[in-house]
Amino acid sequence: MPNDGREHEEKLDDRKLADGGQERLTDAGDGMGTDQPQANPPGPDLPTPKPIDPNAPPVPPTHGDEERVDTPEEGGRRKGGGGSWAAIGAVLAFLLGKGKAALLLFLKFGKPLISMAITVGAYAIIYPWSFAVGFVALIFVHEMGHVWVAKRKGLPVTAPVFIPFLGAAIMMKRNPKDAATEADIALGGPYLGTAAAFVCYGIGVYTDSPVWHMLAYVGFFLNLFNLVPVRPLDGGRIASAVNRWIWLAGVVIGPFIIWYTHSVIFILIWVWFLFTTYRKFKAKKGEGPVHVAEGVYQAKADPALPDWFYRGSSHLRELPYTAYCKLDGQHMVEFEWEALSFKGELPIDQAILIRRVYAHQLEGPDAEQNLTLKVRVEGNVYEPDNYYEVKSRDRWRIGSLYIGLIVVLVYMMWVIQEAGWTNPAQ
């Protein structure tokens, strides 16, 4: 009967669950119709299935009992890919963060450092490396004395730039307000440079090293040389605050220094000093030497203008301008070329009496209608009528510091010569 069959199947299913799956194995053996021994005979060691917990979290699907083992290439590819992206991210984070500051520092100090390295290499061709490095370091300390005093006076200056066999120089972005301020900045270099020479002298006494002996002597001589009252040397700037008639002493002393040092560089300095001194005494009141500034700019060509308007490398065009000074003391000249609807501005290193502002050397237009033009500003450096009016107290202070430092430097050079440090044979 059909119903009896279904009841029999239901009972059989209940018995299978009750026996823990053993019946399934028995039925499989019986269905084969053989008396061979079974491969996995039923026994009490088979585990009993656990009841399903409806509240259990879902289990991800598996791909069988076998483990996936990555080959070395696959593992390296997965780890290497993540590591490379992490490294790239770290580099980008550095460049956007501290790297930006480092780039700005390099742009600011890269030129001085490169010029310093070139100067060391130039001196190392003639002298030992140790002396070349020490000598350039003495020049650097001397220049930093100027920078330190200028900063204290509120004057912005550039970093020192080194020129092989000529020395180094800093540029003031704004002129001092009077001769006393200029003299104080000039004194800063020799005083700090003399302190560095004393350090070399102390090390030379302690170590008895010929290199330190020579560095001390050269350091004292270097700062004494800069105190000669000849512009643009420090002594010439200092003398302008004490009494400008001291410049005449520089005119007289110059030939003797040339004879003693056989220095071609000092010949050029002395000749330049004669020229500038003559011009200064002959110049009109409040009018200094000629000053020229120039800048290169890009502008768009006007299609309505004829071609001849842009032709000629010597194209000259007077431009209307406005001169002003920023809050930080930077002098600026703003100009306009109305025909091209172009406006620009040019920074000026110092206050000048502008004579003219004009465009010249016009080039273009190119395929994109871009013009390249140079704008030049010409004028005379402005010197106030009271620039050399220095208080008596400041004159005595600056003069005492000037003469006192000269005496100390001459004495220290005499001490070193008496000790025989300048003679390599001893």
Summary of the structure (lengths in Angstrom):
residues: 426
radius of gyration: 43.6
end to end distance: 134.7
largest distance: 145.3
contacts: 1130
relative contact order: 0.08
helix: 54%
strand: 16%
